[in-house]
Amino acid sequence: MLDLDAEVLAEHIASITAWLPLKGEPRRIVDLGCGTGAGTFALLERFPDAHVTAVDTSAGHLQLLREKACAREVEDRVRTVQADLDARHWPDLGTPDLVWASASMHHMAHPDRALSNVHDLLAHGGLFAVVELAGFPRFLPADTPENRAGLEERAHAAADSFHAEHVPHRGADWGPMLTAAGFTVTDKHAITVNIEGGRSETIGRYAYGSLRRIRGVAAPALSPEDLTALDELLDTDSPNSILRRDDLAVRTERTVWAAHRD
């Protein structure tokens, strides 16, 4: 799913890196919660003289990132660090000019402590970019599927209730928290994504994977009729499978906060 997200939204990730209000070209970048490297590789492309330290809790994610770096012949510009970012003390990550955190801060159990760690880590005048999601993307027209119109929104509402309890900072307004941690928030940028999918195989797989994840947390709150309709969308052998639809689109929103350490 991380790789599909990176592939589908590559243009929008690149637009965020181009927007960043930097005071100079960064040479040392830290990617916090890097996953399999969507941000890491976008930053390497945007800043050809930079080196990126990619940090994640998952050894598997970091292994995939290293393999991609070798395939792209940029392994000499990437360092991976496995670390628990909820720990009070972080490993040595250098003194970066830019810290990037895309869809990772909301996973922190103690975001105020993590923000303080980033503030202490960042070079004076450096930039901290926080990218937050509005939630899972939407894919289906509102009046579909034909037998359960509005199913996707009901599934999202059920998943949002689950995440409000288990991932309370997802979709948070990071501005006040950044200010409280000592940063100066210099800009905020909202991005609306609307990508027509048509018969795109990649968007079909992205929609399938996203709805499977939503089902995993939303199922207990859905009606039997909604659950049956959702399972039909997720049945790859069904003629009504989401993989066979030609009316998919990717609709989502992301917000970016740019904060400097003075």
C-alpha positions in Angstrom: 0.0 0.0 0.0 2.8 2.4 0.7 4.3 1.8 -2.7 0.9 2.2 -4.4 0.4 5.4 -2.5 3.8 6.7 -3.6 3.1 5.7 -7.3 -0.4 7.2 -7.5 0.4 10.4 -5.7 4.0 10.9 -7.0 3.1 14.2 -8.7 1.5 15.6 -5.6 4.4 14.6 -3.4 6.8 16.3 -5.9 4.6 19.4 -5.7 5.0 19.5 -2.0 8.7 19.2 -2.1 8.8 22.0 -4.7 6.6 24.3 -2.5 8.8 24.0 0.7 9.7 27.5 1.9 13.4 26.8 2.4 16.0 29.4 3.3 18.7 27.5 1.2 19.3 24.2 -0.5 19.3 21.5 2.2 22.3 19.2 2.2 21.3 17.0 5.2 17.7 15.7 5.4 15.9 13.5 7.8 12.8 11.6 6.8 10.9 10.6 9.9 8.6 7.6 9.6 9.9 7.1 6.0 8.0 3.9 5.3 9.3 2.4 2.0 10.7 5.7 0.8 8.1 7.8 -1.0 9.3 11.0 0.7 13.0 9.9 0.7 13.2 9.5 -3.1 11.1 12.6 -3.8 13.5 14.6 -1.7 16.6 13.1 -3.3 15.2 14.0 -6.7 14.2 17.5 -5.6 17.6 18.2 -3.9 20.3 16.4 -6.0 23.1 17.4 -3.6 21.4 16.2 -0.5 21.8 13.1 1.6 18.8 11.6 3.4 18.7 9.8 6.7 15.6 7.6 6.5 14.1 6.6 9.9 11.4 4.0 10.6 10.5 1.5 13.3 10.1 -1.3 10.7 13.2 -3.2 9.6 11.2 -4.5 6.6 10.3 -1.0 5.4 14.0 0.0 5.7 15.2 -3.1 3.8 12.8 -2.3 0.9 14.0 1.3 0.9 17.6 0.2 0.7 16.8 -2.1 -2.2 15.1 0.7 -4.0 18.0 3.0 -3.4 20.4 0.5 -4.9 18.1 0.0 -7.9 18.0 3.8 -8.4 21.8 4.0 -7.8 21.5 6.5 -5.0 22.5 4.2 -2.2 25.5 6.4 -1.4 23.0 9.3 -0.6 20.8 7.3 1.8 21.4 6.2 5.3 18.7 4.1 7.1 18.1 4.1 10.9 15.7 1.8 12.7 14.3 3.7 15.7 11.3 4.0 17.9 10.3 7.6 17.5 8.2 7.4 20.7 11.4 6.8 22.7 12.5 9.6 24.9 16.0 9.6 23.4 16.6 9.2 19.7 19.7 7.9 18.0 22.2 10.3 16.4 20.5 11.7 13.3 23.0 14.4 12.7 22.0 18.1 12.4 19.7 18.3 9.4 18.7 21.4 7.4 15.3 19.8 6.7 13.2 17.3 8.6 10.3 15.7 6.7 7.4 13.9 8.3 4.7 12.7 6.0 1.7 10.9 7.6 4.0 9.8 10.4 3.5 12.2 13.3 0.0 11.1 14.0 1.3 7.6 14.8 3.3 9.0 17.8 1.9 8.2 21.2 3.8 11.3 22.5 3.8 13.8 19.7 4.7 16.7 21.9 7.9 14.9 22.9 8.7 14.0 19.3 8.2 17.6 18.2 10.6 18.7 21.0 13.1 16.1 19.7 12.8 17.4 16.2 13.3 21.0 17.4 16.5 20.1 19.2 17.7 18.0 16.2 17.2 20.6 13.5 19.9 23.1 12.5 19.2 26.8 13.4 17.2 28.2 10.5 16.2 24.7 9.4 12.8 23.6 8.2 10.4 21.0 9.6 7.7 19.9 7.1 4.8 18.0 8.5 2.4 16.5 6.0 -1.0 15.3 7.4 -3.7 13.3 5.8 -7.4 14.0 5.9 -8.0 10.3 6.0 -8.1 7.4 3.5 -8.8 8.5 -0.1 -12.3 8.1 -1.7 -12.6 6.2 -5.0 -16.2 5.6 -5.9 -18.9 8.0 -7.2 -21.4 8.9 -4.4 -24.3 7.0 -6.0 -22.5 3.7 -6.1 -22.5 0.8 -5.7 -25.9 0.7 -7.3 -27.5 -1.5 -4.6 -26.0 0.4 -1.6 -25.4 4.0 -2.7 -23.2 5.9 -0.3 -21.5 2.7 1.0 -18.0 4.2 0.8 -18.9 7.2 3.0 -20.5 5.0 5.6 -17.5 2.7 5.7 -15.2 5.8 6.1 -17.4 7.1 8.9 -17.1 3.8 10.7 -13.3 3.7 10.2 -13.0 7.3 11.3 -14.7 6.4 14.6 -12.2 3.6 15.1 -9.2 5.8 14.3 -10.5 8.6 16.6 -10.0 6.2 19.5 -6.8 4.4 18.3 -5.0 7.1 16.3 -6.3 10.3 17.9 -3.8 12.7 16.2 -4.7 11.6 12.6 -6.0 14.7 10.8 -4.7 17.0 13.6 -4.0 20.7 13.3 -0.2 20.6 13.9 0.2 24.4 13.9 -0.4 25.0 17.6 1.6 22.0 18.6 4.5 23.1 16.5 4.4 26.6 18.0 4.2 25.1 21.5 7.4 23.1 20.7 9.3 26.3 19.9 8.9 26.4 16.1 7.9 29.3 14.1 5.2 28.2 11.7 5.9 30.2 8.5 3.4 28.7 6.1 0.6 26.2 5.6 -0.4 24.6 2.4 -3.6 22.5 1.6 -3.5 20.2 -1.3 -6.7 18.7 -3.0 -6.1 15.6 -4.9 -8.5 14.5 -7.7 -7.1 11.9 -10.1 -9.4 10.4 -12.6 -8.7 6.7 -12.7 -10.8 5.3 -15.5 -9.5 1.8 -16.1 -6.1 2.4 -14.5 -4.9 -0.9 -13.1 -2.8 0.9 -10.5 -5.6 3.0 -9.2 -7.8 -0.1 -9.1 -5.3 -1.9 -6.9 -4.9 1.2 -4.8 -8.7 1.4 -4.3 -8.8 -2.4 -3.5 -6.0 -2.2 -0.9 -7.5 0.9 0.7 -11.0 -0.5 1.0 -9.6 -3.8 2.4 -7.9 -1.8 5.2 -11.0 0.1 5.9 -13.1 -3.1 6.1 -10.7 -4.4 8.7 -11.6 -1.7 11.2 -15.1 -0.7 9.9 -16.8 -4.1 9.7 -18.2 -4.3 13.3 -20.0 -1.0 12.8 -21.4 -1.7 9.3 -24.9 -3.1 8.7 -25.1 -6.6 7.3 -26.3 -5.2 4.0 -23.3 -2.8 3.8 -20.8 -5.5 4.7 -22.2 -7.8 2.0 -21.9 -5.0 -0.6 -18.4 -4.1 0.5 -17.3 -7.7 0.4 -18.7 -8.0 -3.2 -16.5 -5.0 -4.2 -13.5 -6.7 -2.6 -14.3 -10.1 -4.2 -11.8 -10.3 -7.1 -13.8 -13.0 -8.8 -17.0 -11.0 -8.7 -18.2 -9.1 -11.9 -18.8 -6.2 -9.5 -15.3 -6.2 -8.1 -13.8 -2.8 -7.6 -10.9 -4.0 -9.9 -13.4 -4.2 -12.8 -14.9 -0.7 -12.4 -14.1 2.0 -14.9 -15.5 5.0 -12.8 -12.8 5.2 -10.1 -11.0 8.3 -9.1 -8.6 9.2 -6.2 -10.0 12.0 -4.1 -8.2 13.1 -0.9 -6.7 16.1 0.8 -3.3 16.7 2.5 -2.1 19.6 4.6 1.5 20.7 4.9 2.9 22.8 7.8 6.2 24.5 7.3 7.9 25.4 10.6 11.4 26.9 11.1 13.7 26.7 14.0 14.9 30.3 14.5 
